[in-house]
């Protein structure tokens, strides 16, 4: 979430409130029914929702839900003028909190100062 809030609830008992800077990672798997209710704050509600297709062998897996507040997203500075929030994957010794072995995602929120550069390898 960038601005605003998003309430989440599903039929497996998972429930949460995403606030600015927080992250939710849901593996739908089989039999998951969920709702998302947006809530504006100061007239704003912005965020990203990305979908990653599971491999065929994982399509009927048990649903999973992960939610992390902003203070649980590690931040590293791999170069001068570079700040990286590691949501999923790894940058140097910094490992993101999202665990999804079926797709092994890398999801980074990168901020660069003017003139700064960095290459992820």
C-alpha distance (Angstrom), angle and dihedral (degrees) to the residues before:
residue distance angle dihedral
X1 . . .
X2 3.77 . .
X3 3.82 101.2 .
X4 3.77 133.6 -0.5
X5 3.77 125.3 13.5
X6 3.80 138.1 -81.8
X7 3.79 124.3 -153.8
X8 3.78 116.0 -150.4
X9 3.79 130.2 -167.4
X10 3.79 132.5 165.6
X11 3.79 139.6 -176.3
X12 3.83 92.5 -104.5
X13 3.80 93.1 66.6
X14 3.80 97.5 -98.2
X15 3.76 114.1 139.4
X16 3.77 132.7 165.5
X17 3.77 149.2 154.2
X18 3.78 117.0 -129.8
X19 3.80 113.8 -151.0
X20 3.83 129.8 -175.6
X21 3.80 109.5 -57.1
X22 3.80 95.3 15.1
X23 3.80 125.0 121.5
X24 3.78 133.1 -147.5
X25 3.79 123.5 -166.2
X26 3.77 117.0 -172.7
X27 3.78 127.0 -177.6
X28 3.80 103.9 -157.8
X29 3.79 96.9 -164.6
X30 3.79 112.5 154.8
X31 3.75 127.6 -16.2
X32 3.78 101.6 2.0
X33 3.79 119.2 148.3
X34 3.78 115.0 -179.3
X35 3.77 142.8 168.3
X36 3.78 132.0 -150.9
X37 3.79 120.8 -161.6
X38 3.82 116.8 -168.2
X39 3.80 120.4 -143.7
X40 3.79 121.0 -167.2
X41 3.78 121.8 -140.1
X42 3.82 116.0 -159.5
X43 3.81 87.6 -11.5
X44 3.81 93.9 -56.6
X45 3.79 133.8 111.7
X46 3.79 117.6 163.0
X47 3.75 134.2 153.5
X48 3.77 144.6 127.1
X49 3.77 129.3 -99.1
X50 3.77 114.4 -168.9
X51 3.77 125.0 -177.3
X52 3.80 122.3 -150.9
X53 3.79 118.1 -168.0
X54 3.80 114.0 -128.8
X55 3.81 119.2 -133.0
X56 3.82 112.1 -98.7
X57 3.83 91.9 -106.2
X58 3.84 89.8 58.9
X59 3.84 100.0 45.3
X60 3.82 94.1 99.9
X61 3.80 96.3 41.8
X62 3.79 121.5 132.4
X63 3.83 110.6 -84.2
X64 3.81 116.2 -104.3
X65 3.79 133.1 -165.7
X66 3.79 129.4 -161.7
X67 3.81 125.8 178.6
X68 3.78 126.6 178.4
X69 3.81 129.7 -172.6
X70 3.82 117.4 -136.3
X71 3.82 92.2 -99.0
X72 3.83 89.4 60.3
X73 3.81 94.1 57.0
X74 3.82 106.9 91.7
X75 3.80 119.1 -133.4
X76 3.79 126.6 -154.7
X77 3.81 135.5 179.8
X78 3.83 105.7 -143.2
X79 3.83 93.7 173.4
X80 3.79 139.9 9.6
X81 3.79 110.4 -68.5
X82 3.81 93.2 9.4
X83 3.80 126.5 114.8
X84 3.82 120.8 -178.6
X85 3.80 126.0 -170.8
X86 3.80 104.3 -156.6
X87 3.79 107.2 -146.8
X88 3.80 98.2 161.3
X89 3.78 128.4 2.0
X90 3.77 128.4 17.9
X91 3.81 139.3 -71.1
X92 3.79 110.9 -169.7
X93 3.80 106.0 -49.1
X94 3.82 93.4 -21.2
X95 3.81 113.7 103.5
X96 3.79 124.3 -168.2
X97 3.81 120.7 -127.4
X98 3.82 97.4 -123.1
X99 3.80 113.3 101.4
X100 3.81 118.4 -167.4
X101 3.83 110.8 147.2
X102 3.83 94.2 178.3
X103 3.82 92.8 67.1
X104 3.85 102.7 14.2
X105 3.84 93.4 -147.8
X106 3.78 128.4 -162.2
X107 3.80 112.2 -151.7
X108 3.80 118.7 170.9
X109 3.82 133.7 173.8
X110 3.82 103.9 -150.2
X111 3.80 126.4 -168.5
X112 3.80 118.5 -170.1
X113 3.80 125.6 -168.5
X114 3.81 115.1 -134.1
X115 3.80 108.7 -72.7
X116 3.83 94.1 10.5
X117 3.78 122.0 126.9
X118 3.76 138.5 -173.3
X119 3.79 136.8 172.5
X120 3.81 121.3 -146.5
X121 3.79 112.3 -139.9
